[in-house]
Amino acid sequence: MPRIALFGANGQLGSDLVALADRRGLDLVAVTRAQVDAADPAAGFDDLSFDVAINCVAVTHVDGCEKDPAPAVAINAHFAERLAKACAARGARLVQVSTDYVYGGQSQREPLSEEVGRAPVNVYGATKALGEDLARLEHDDVIVARVASLFGVAGASGKGGNFVETMIRLGRERGRLTVVDDQVMSPTASWDAAEAILDLIAAQAPAGVYHVVNSGVASWCAFAQAIIDKARVTKDGVAAEVAPISTSQFPTPARRPPYSALSNAKLEAAIGRPMASWTDALDRYLAAKGHA
């Protein structure tokens, strides 16, 4: 059984990887910041023993990255590079978790395969793309697992929860939500992404890029509407209106991709099963959180 070292165990995806590995009886060790500080360029990996490393460490606050790029460059890019170099030295496989935000500037408006050229439109996406490249330059055995628009029970580190919980909370507080309808993506449950990543490892999938997302696409407005509709039917339902607005009506320091929906066909072929739809994943999430 391979020994898995997980970097970044406290976020949505990392928390679900820990829980799933325990359920599957895998030998997974969560590497703490005290052991390896991703922001410290002198931090080493000599005291760790592993056959596979999963890198979930990232600076993910998109607007924060735009205002101060340095931490994102250090962690999203150069930590991935150092970890890949350490993996190469010991013959260990690396799973580098990346993001749909490596896209956004491309012209294609249908689910993007791994063959579509990247075109990030903000610092966060650019540093994650650089992390992909630096990791793959240092090591031949890297799986780049691009995830998107994650929602998980643990919530997003540094973001105060996730989009689902934010919509439910604001819907109750305000009764009316305005959400952009011209940004299209792939809503994904972190639990499903974690399962797929462990399946890729178990299947000894070839090195390369995989889009690890639930099936289907939605705008943020359509996603919000589904959340409110599904939560509304519960005993403590949310009676809120969801109104579409354009990106220009909701300016942010960092640009967001107008289209970053991903195709998961390559992933499904590699793990030998279909990925659930995002609507099914949302139903399961709401049930797990007591909203359904």
N, C-alpha and C positions, 0 to 999 in steps of 0.2 A: 504494500500500500504506500503510495507516495506521500511524503510529508509536505504539507502545504503551509507556507508562511503568508499570512494575510496582513497587508499594510493598509491601514485605514479602516479599522473594524467598527468605528463608532457611528458612521453615517448610515443612511438608509440601506444602501447596497451591502456594505460591510456587515451590518447587523444581521441581515438576512442570510448572508453567506455563513456567518458563524452558526446561526440556528439550523440551517440546512445541513451543514457539515456534521453537526452533532446528531441530527436525525438520521443521517446516512452512515454514521459510524466512521467518518473520515478523520484522518490525523491532521487536523488544522490547528495552527497556533496563531493567535492574534498578536502581532508585533506592536508593542506600545511605543508611544512617542519617547518615553524614557529610554527605551532600547535603541531606537533609531529616530532621530529628529530629521524629518524630511527637509526642513529649512536650513539645516546645518550641512554645508558642503564637505565638512570633515567627518561627518558621521559614517561609520563603516558597518559592514555586515559580517565580519569575521566570527562574531560570537553566535551566529545563527546557523541552524542546520535545516535545510529544506531541499526538496526536489522540484517544487513548483512554487513560484511567487505570484501572488495576485496583488496588483497595485491599484488600490482604490483611493489612495491619497491624492487630494487635489484642492486647489483654491477654486471654489465654484461660484463665488458671489460675482455675478457677471458685471454689474455696475462698479463694484469695488475694484475688479481687475482693470477696468477702464481708467479709473482714477489713479490707481497705483499699480502699475504692471509688474513691479519688481518681485513681489512674493509669488505671483503666478508664473513668472519665468523660472524662478528658482525651484518651485515645487512641481508645477505641471510639466515642465520641460526637463530641467537638469536633474531632478531627483529620479525621474524615469530613466534618464541616461545612465546614472550611476548604478541604479538597481539592475538594469539590463547588463551592464558590464560585470557586475557581481555574479549574475546568473550565468553569463557566458563562461566565467572563470571556473565555475563549479559544475557546469553541464546541466543546469537547472532550466526548466521552462519558465517563461514569464508570460503572465496574462496582464496586459496593460489596458486598464479601463479608460476608454475615451468617450467621446460625445458626438451627438448629431450637430453640435455647433461648429464642427470643422466645415460645415456647409453653410450656405446662405446666399452667396454671391453668384451661384450657378443659375443658368437659364432654365434648366429642366424643372418641370412642375408635375412630376409623377414620382412614386416612391423610388428613392435613390439606391442603386446597387453599390457594392463596394468598388466597382470599376469607375464610378463617376469621380472626376477630379475634385479635390477639396477646394473650397473657396470661402474661408471664414470672413466674417464681417465685424468681428470684435476681438479684443485682446484675449479674452478667455478662450475663444475658439482657436485663435492663432497659437496660443501657448500649448493647448492640447494637441494641435496638429504637429507642432514642433516636438512635443514629447513622443508622439508616435514615431516620427522620423528618427530622432536620436536613439530611441530604444532599438529600433530595427537596424540602425547602423552599427550598434554595439554588439548585437546578438542575432543569430540566425533563427533561433527558436522562440519567436514572440508571437503570441496571439493578441491582436488588438481587438478589444471588445467594445464597440461603440454602443452606448446606451443613450436613452433619450427621455426627457420629461418624466423623470422617475417620481413615483409616489409610493411610499412605504410606511410601515407602522412606526419606524424609528424617527421619521422626519429628516429633513435635510440639515446637516451641520451648518450652523451659521446663517440659516435662512428662517429659523423660527417655525419649523413645520414643513408642510408641503402644500401644493396647489389645492388638493382636494379639501384638506382641513381649512385652508384659508377661505375657500369659496363657501363652505358650510358656515364658518364663523361670521364672515361678512354678510352672507345672506340673512342670517338671523339678526344681526345687528342693524342692517340697513334696509333690508327688504327689496333692494334693487342693486343689481351688479352691472357694471359696464366692463366688457371684456373684449379685447381685440379679436377681430374675426379675419384678419388678413395675415396671420402667422399660422402656418400649418405644420404639424409635427406628428410624432408617433407616441401618444401617451403609453407609458410602460410601468407596470408594477415591478418594484424592485425585487419582490419575491420571485417573480417569473424570470427576471434577468439573472438573478443569482442561480436559480436552477439550471438555466441554459449554460451559464459559465461553468458550473461543475460538470454538466453533461459534456461540454467540449473537452474538458480535461480528461474525463473518464473515457471518452471515445478516442482519445489521442488524435484529435483533429489536427490536420496540417497547419503549420504556422501560416499566418496571414491575417487579414482583416475580416471581421464578422460583425454584422449589424444585429445586435442583441436587443430586440424590441418586440413588444406585442404586435399582433397583426392589426391592420387598419390604420387610418389616419384621421386627424381631426384638427380643426382650428382650436385655439384656446377658448374661443367663445362656445363652440360646439361641445368641447370638453366640460366647460363650466355648466352648460345647460343640462348635460347628461347627469352631472353630479347633483344639481338641484332637483332634477326630475326624480332621480332614484332615491334621494334622501327625503323628498317630499312625501313619499308614500309610507314612511315609517311613522311610528306613534309620536315621535318628536320631530316631525317633518319640518322642512324649511320652505316657508311660503315666500319665495322671492322671485322677482322678475330678473331675467338676464337680457341685457340690451347690448347689441353689437356696436363696437366703435372701431375706427381705423387706428393704425399705429401712429399716424400723425396727430391723433387726438390724445395719445398717451405717450408723450416723449420721455425717454430715459437716457441716462448718460451714455450707455452702450447701445449700439444698434442690435436688433434681434433679427435672426434669419426669417425672411418672409416664407421660405419653404425649406424644411429640413426633415420631412418624412422619409423614413428609411424602409427599404425592402429587406425582409428577413429570409428570403428564399435560400441563400447560401447557408445560413445558420440551420434552417430546418433540415436541409440535406445532410449537414454534418452530424447533427444529433439524432437524426432518424425519426423525428416526430414534428408535428405542427406546433407552432406557438399559438397560445390562446389569443382571442381578440382583446383589445383594450377594454371593450365594454364588459366582457366576462371578467376580466381582471379587476375592473372597478367594482363590480358586484361583490366579488370575493373580499376585496379590501373593505368595502363598507360594512359587510357582515362581520369581519374580524375586528373592526373598530367600534362595533355596536351601533352603527348608523342604519342598519337594516335588520 
